[in-house]
Each structure stands twice: as structure tokens, then as C-alpha cells.
Amino acid sequence: MGTELPVNAGDTAWVLISAGLVMLMTPALAFFYGGMVRRKNILSILMKCFACLGVMLLAWAVYGYSLAFSRGNGFIGGWEWIGLRGVGSAPNPDYAPTIPHSAFMIFQAMFAVITPAVIIGSLVERIKFSAFLIFALLWLTFVYVPICHMVWASDGWLRGLGVLDFAGGCVVEINCGVAGLVSALVLGKRVGLTRPSLHNLPFVVLGGGLLWFGWLGFNAGSALAANGVAANAFVTTNLAAAAAAVSWATVEWMVTGKPTMFGTISGVIAGLVAITPACGFVEPWAAMIIGAVVGVLSFYAVSVIKQKFGYDDSLDAFGVHGVGGFWGMIATGIFATTAVNPAGANGLLLGNLAVLKTQLFAACVTVVYCAGVTAIIAVLVDRLIGLRVSSDQEIMGLDITQHYERAYTMLE
């Protein structure tokens, strides 16, 4: 006991507050997504998001955290912390030497909760609740946990190569975006959808605003200390979100003749996604460029590419998270500077092409691994119990057929 590292009260308070902010993001996502679907399906979205809070959090405690962060090999951890054994009040010097190990664990747990929840956006209005639970649990185990270990664990393969992923460009954003696209392709398109599914835009804006608020803990909390790097991440996160909102609305205005609230809040989320891997490594001016670029990229992905190829990535998890996360990883390799974070590296603009190559390699590894394993999981679940509800149930709505509830009883 005498060799334990001292706990810093300020750092601990900030990380615990940040964990709470990230936890808030899952209910926020429920309303963000819920407003985009038809009214007969909103409760099914809320139920899936809250199910992630329950099931994924328990899985993380029982085995996920140990496999993600304990020492094993370059690809997966071991069983040292199974059931949170040995995860207590003493700091862990490998990850966060100034806060309790348990604080680091619960902060990371909230990432493991929201990442599978984002995939819901690609599968709405047609996937069975039971099938989603099995899919999400398998995906957490065989996709999220290995990618998390490779990128963030002390002995992770990609971490050893020098990848810079401050808060989850690979681990969260590319991972859930690619998984959403692949699983949507396996699931197939929705039936009976003849007009846009959006039914409650104020819910979308409320959820999006709360996501922006929670993202400050997501990104700045990843400094794992109340310090200058956290402050920089806080600033860059806000600036990227603002720049992306403006760029998306501007492009939309130019293309369609009008800027929309829906487009603006979509731009906010795209900016938050893109700055996630970079926020602790880049300066504020770079964050504005990152946000401005992703607003254009994601607008094009959801308004042109999706229509051209005809896939039903229903709420654009791939177009926003997949595309935005990939750009964010590349942008980190371009704009990173040790003037912001000495633990990082200088990027391409400071003459270091190697960092950009590493970022691109890590992003591509995440795409390939996630796409392959997600496809296997989706097909397996489909063969075992079937992914989709029947067409009659889909037309009736998942709220009543899957949960025997209605969100708007006075309107039915």
C-alpha cells in the first residue's frame, strides 16, 4: 500500500464529471435519433439506447474492461481485471496515474455504452429488439473491445506504432460508422417508407444540443486530468462543432436554396465526430478547418453518395460518424503538434509524413477489421433468430409490435 500513487482530487473530479457527461450522451442520442423516425417507432429507439446503458455497462464490468485494457498481446487483453477484480481506488500508472483506477474504468465504460448505440441509427424501424441485443453484445465483444485494445491499451499494436487517437476516431467513430453501414446492408432497406421519416425536429435539436454538451466530457475528459490539454480539447471541440454547423448550413443553402435546422444540427454532430481524435493534439485554428471540411464531406456523403448507391443507412451513422471519423484521423496526422500535447507528435504540416501514414494505416485497419467481423456477426444473428421483424410488424411500427407501447396515445 505504501507504493500507491497519490490521487489528485481535481483530476478525479473532472474525470468523474466527464464520465457523467458521456453517460448523458446515450439518452441524448435516443432523442436525437428518436425524432428522426416515424412516431410509431420512437419508443423502440429509446428502448434500444437505454438497453445499451444496461447491457453494455454490465458486460464492460464483467469482462469487457479487462479484455480491452489489461495486458495481454497487441490485439486483445487478458483476464487480470475480470469482474473488476483489482480495479479500485489506487491509480493505474499505465493509463491515469493521478485518478483512481475505478474512475478511469467508468469513464471508459461510457464509451463502450454509446458506441454500439450509435449503430442503431443505421438499423432503425426494422430490426428486432432481441436481435439487436444479441448483435450489440457480440459486436462489443468482438469488434469494439479488440479495436479499443489495439489503439488505447498500454501494449496495443496500433498504439505501439504511434497512432494518435485522443478520444476515439478509430475506436468509436469509424468503428460505429462502418458497423452501421455493413449491418444496414445485411439487414436490407425499410419497407413502406414513401416520405422522410423525421417526425419531431425539436427532439432532434434537443438531443443534438445535449450531445454537444456531453461531447465536452467525451473529448476534454480524455485528457484524464484537469490540465492544459483538457482545456485545449474543450476549446477545439466547440470550435470544430461550430465550424461544421456553419459549413454544412452554407453548402446546403447553396445547393438547395435554403439552410435548415436539421442540416445545421447534423453539421454540429459531424464536427464533433471529426475533432474527436484530434482535439488533444491540434490548435484552435486547425480545429476550425477540421470542422469546416467535415461539414462539406458529410453533407455530400448523406445527400449524394447515399442516394447514388441506394443503401438505407437510415439516420446516417456512416455518413456522419464513419466519414467524419476517417477525416478526423487524417486531419490529426496533418495538424498535430507537440506544442499542444508533448505526448503526441508533430504532423505533416511540421514536416512529419510518418504520422500521417500511421493515422491512415490505423483508420484503414479499423475499417477492414470492423467491416469483416461486423458482417459475420450480422449474418450469424440473422441465421440464428432473424434480424428483421415481419413486414406487417414493420408497417404497424416497432413500438407496439416489439414493446406493446405507444409514445403518442392521444394521436393514435
Secondary structure, DSSP 8 states (H G I E B T S, - for coil): -TT-----HHHHHHHHHHHHHHHHHHHHHHHHHHTTS-GGGHHHHHHHHHHHHHHHHHHIIIIIHHHHHSS--SS---STTGGGTT-SSS-BTTTBTTS-HHHHHHHHHHHHHHHHHHHHHHHTTTB-HHHHHHHHHHHIIIIIHHHHHHHHSTT-HHHHHT---SS-IIIIIIHHHHHHHHHHHHH---SS--S-----HHHHHHHHHHHHHHHHHHHHGGG-SSSHHHHHHHHHHHHHHHHHHHHHHHHHHHHHSS--HHHHHHHHHHHHHHHTTTTTTS-HHHHHHHHHHHHHHHHHIIIIIHHHHT---TT-HIIIIIHHHHHHHHHHHHH--TTT-TTS---GGGT-HHHHHHHHHHHHHHHHHHHHHHHHHHHHHHHHH-SB--HHHHHH-HHHHHHS--S-GGG-
